[in-house]
Amino acid sequence: MVSLFANYVESRGDYLIYSSVSDIGNIRKLNEDDFFVDKEHEKLFIVADGMGGHKAGDVASRMAINIVKNHYYEKVNEDMTLKEIETELLKGIDLANKSIISASDKFEHLQNMGTTINLVFISDNKILFINVGDSRSYVIVHNELRQMTVDHSLVEELLKTGKINEEEAYNHPQRNIITSCLGAKLDYKVDIYYLDAEDKMKILLCTDGLSNLLMKDEINEIIKNNEIEQAVQLLVNSAKENGGFDNITLILIDLQEKRF
């Protein structure tokens, strides 16, 4: 896996602008993150954060991305409803989960590998979010940032039960422990969300290498006050200035007026 791969302002089409980056960070010797952008149709966007360190987390994230995108290209067409597309994306995720488990069981050097997956599918007027793990999707509307997905993590469970507050969650020593991922078991938690698309809405997908090191207000300020390519660079730089303890991967999408 390349330690740093970035494509700033990959598209300036009539419908949307997007920019993406994956950075190894300051500490890790391996980039276990991966991401995908559907450059042909500009509809599907995915980030994945592999786990396992020397146990091949990079293999798990790459497998998840490749299996889901290949299933998407094989099964999804423009005549399908968004609900039908959702069904196929979920099938692709389930196929990825089973394939990662199978590879982990078969090869000793791949044992216990796993990955998060967080994807966004943008239709004509709706946005579909699907999430497994603690990679996140945010939306920014009228300069206000909102977290769309809910982390599948120990810290999120502690927040739900009121045992810690948001500030404690941000600094919690166990914030990297997740409760659902691809590759751990056949039964996993997956969340699905829908949102109406709006003119000038921005969408951010990111791994926890960003969200664990920048507060929501910090993320919002950077995106609000910068063009998309500068915002992506500044988000990565800020996470690295705050420690850069993990790989940092993000996709930032800016919806344009002509589509909606």
C-alpha positions in Angstrom: 0.0 0.0 0.0 1.4 3.4 -0.9 1.9 5.5 2.1 0.4 8.7 0.6 -1.9 8.9 -2.3 -3.9 11.9 -3.0 -6.0 13.4 -5.8 -7.0 17.0 -5.1 -10.0 18.3 -7.1 -10.5 15.2 -9.0 -13.7 16.5 -10.6 -15.1 19.9 -11.4 -18.2 18.7 -13.3 -21.6 20.3 -13.4 -22.9 18.0 -10.6 -20.3 17.9 -7.9 -16.7 18.5 -7.0 -14.8 16.0 -4.9 -11.3 15.6 -3.5 -9.7 12.7 -1.7 -6.5 11.8 0.1 -5.0 9.0 2.2 -1.9 9.7 4.3 0.1 7.3 6.5 0.2 9.8 9.3 3.2 10.4 11.7 3.5 7.1 13.5 2.3 4.1 11.5 4.7 2.2 9.2 1.9 0.9 7.1 -1.2 2.5 5.6 -4.1 0.2 6.3 -6.7 2.6 4.9 -8.2 2.4 1.4 -10.8 4.4 -0.5 -12.7 4.4 -3.7 -14.3 7.0 -5.9 -16.6 6.1 -8.8 -15.0 8.4 -11.3 -17.2 7.4 -14.2 -20.6 8.2 -12.6 -19.5 10.2 -9.5 -22.1 8.4 -7.4 -20.4 5.9 -5.2 -17.7 6.9 -2.6 -16.1 4.5 0.0 -13.6 4.6 2.8 -12.3 1.6 4.7 -10.0 1.4 7.7 -8.2 -2.0 8.0 -7.3 -3.5 11.3 -4.6 -5.9 12.4 -1.3 -4.2 12.0 1.1 -7.0 10.9 -2.0 -9.2 10.6 -2.8 -7.5 7.3 -5.3 -4.8 7.9 -4.3 -3.3 4.6 -5.3 -6.5 2.9 -8.7 -6.4 4.6 -9.5 -2.8 3.6 -8.3 -3.4 0.0 -10.4 -6.6 -0.2 -13.5 -4.8 1.0 -13.1 -1.9 -1.4 -12.5 -4.1 -4.4 -15.3 -6.6 -3.7 -17.9 -3.9 -3.1 -16.9 -1.8 -6.1 -16.8 -4.9 -8.4 -20.2 -6.0 -7.2 -21.5 -2.5 -7.7 -20.3 -2.4 -11.3 -21.6 -5.9 -12.1 -25.0 -5.5 -10.5 -26.1 -1.8 -10.4 -27.5 0.0 -13.4 -29.3 3.3 -14.1 -32.7 1.7 -14.3 -32.6 0.5 -10.7 -34.4 2.2 -7.8 -32.3 3.6 -4.9 -33.8 0.8 -2.7 -32.6 -1.8 -5.2 -29.2 -0.2 -5.3 -29.1 -0.3 -1.5 -29.8 -4.0 -1.6 -27.0 -4.7 -4.0 -24.5 -2.6 -2.0 -25.4 -4.5 1.1 -24.9 -7.8 -0.8 -21.5 -6.5 -1.8 -20.6 -5.7 1.8 -21.8 -9.1 2.9 -19.7 -10.8 0.2 -16.7 -8.8 1.3 -17.2 -9.8 4.9 -17.4 -13.5 4.0 -14.4 -13.3 1.8 -12.3 -11.6 4.4 -13.3 -14.2 7.0 -12.4 -17.0 4.5 -9.0 -15.5 3.7 -8.3 -15.0 7.4 -9.2 -18.6 8.1 -7.2 -20.0 5.2 -3.9 -18.0 5.6 -2.1 -17.7 8.9 -0.5 -14.3 8.1 -4.0 -12.9 7.5 -5.6 -14.2 10.7 -7.8 -11.8 12.7 -7.7 -9.1 10.0 -10.8 -6.8 9.6 -11.9 -3.5 8.3 -14.5 -0.8 8.7 -16.5 0.3 5.6 -18.3 3.6 5.2 -20.0 4.4 1.9 -22.1 7.1 0.3 -24.2 6.7 -2.8 -25.6 9.9 -4.4 -28.7 9.7 -6.5 -30.5 12.5 -8.3 -32.1 13.8 -5.1 -31.3 11.4 -2.3 -28.1 10.3 -0.5 -27.7 6.8 0.9 -25.2 6.2 3.7 -24.1 2.7 4.8 -21.7 2.1 7.7 -20.0 -0.7 9.5 -17.4 0.3 12.2 -16.2 3.7 13.2 -15.3 5.4 10.0 -17.7 8.3 9.6 -19.8 10.3 7.2 -20.6 14.0 7.9 -22.8 16.4 6.0 -22.3 20.2 6.0 -25.4 22.3 5.2 -25.6 26.1 5.6 -22.1 25.9 7.2 -23.2 23.5 9.9 -21.6 20.1 10.3 -23.7 17.1 11.2 -22.5 13.6 11.9 -24.6 11.2 9.8 -23.3 7.9 10.9 -23.0 6.4 14.4 -19.8 4.8 15.4 -19.9 1.1 16.2 -17.5 1.5 19.1 -17.0 1.0 22.8 -16.9 4.8 23.3 -20.1 5.2 21.5 -21.8 2.7 23.8 -20.4 4.5 26.8 -21.8 7.8 25.4 -25.3 6.3 24.8 -25.5 5.0 28.4 -24.3 8.4 29.8 -21.2 7.0 31.4 -19.0 9.5 29.6 -19.6 12.9 27.9 -18.4 14.0 24.4 -15.2 15.6 25.7 -14.4 12.4 27.6 -15.1 10.4 24.5 -12.7 12.5 22.5 -9.9 11.8 24.9 -10.9 8.2 25.9 -8.0 5.7 25.9 -10.2 3.0 24.4 -11.7 5.1 21.6 -10.2 2.8 19.0 -12.1 -0.3 20.2 -14.9 -1.1 17.7 -17.9 -3.3 18.2 -18.6 -4.2 14.6 -16.4 -4.6 11.5 -16.0 -6.8 8.4 -14.0 -9.9 8.9 -14.7 -10.7 12.6 -17.8 -12.8 12.2 -20.7 -13.6 9.8 -23.1 -11.5 11.9 -22.2 -7.8 12.0 -23.9 -4.5 12.6 -24.6 -2.3 9.6 -26.4 1.0 9.7 -28.3 2.6 6.7 -29.4 6.2 6.5 -31.1 8.4 3.9 -30.9 12.1 3.4 -32.4 14.5 0.9 -29.7 16.1 -1.3 -29.4 19.9 -1.3 -27.6 22.5 -3.4 -24.2 23.3 -2.0 -24.3 20.5 0.5 -20.9 19.0 1.4 -20.3 15.4 2.4 -17.2 14.2 4.2 -16.2 10.5 4.6 -13.3 9.8 6.8 -11.5 7.2 8.8 -10.9 7.7 12.5 -7.4 9.0 11.9 -9.1 12.3 11.2 -12.2 12.1 13.5 -10.2 11.0 16.5 -7.8 14.0 16.3 -10.1 16.9 15.2 -13.2 18.0 17.0 -16.3 18.5 14.9 -16.0 22.3 15.3 -12.5 22.2 13.9 -13.5 20.1 11.0 -16.4 22.4 10.2 -14.3 25.6 10.4 -11.7 24.2 8.0 -14.3 23.1 5.4 -16.4 26.3 5.8 -13.5 28.6 5.3 -11.6 27.0 2.4 -12.0 25.8 -1.1 -12.4 22.0 -1.3 -8.8 21.2 -2.3 -7.3 23.4 0.4 -9.8 22.0 3.0 -8.7 18.5 2.3 -5.0 19.4 2.7 -5.7 21.4 5.8 -7.7 18.6 7.4 -4.8 16.1 6.9 -2.2 18.6 8.1 -4.2 19.5 11.2 -4.6 15.8 12.1 -0.9 15.3 11.8 -0.1 18.4 13.8 -2.4 17.0 16.5 -0.3 13.8 16.6 -1.1 11.9 13.4 -1.2 8.7 15.4 -3.2 6.8 12.7 -3.6 6.7 9.0 -5.8 9.6 7.7 -8.1 9.0 4.8 -11.0 11.3 3.6 -13.2 12.1 0.7 -14.8 15.6 0.6 -17.7 16.1 -1.8 -19.3 19.4 -2.7 -22.7 19.1 -4.4 -23.3 21.7 -7.1 -26.5 23.6 -8.0 -27.2 22.1 -11.4 -27.9 18.6 -10.1 -30.5 19.4 -7.5 
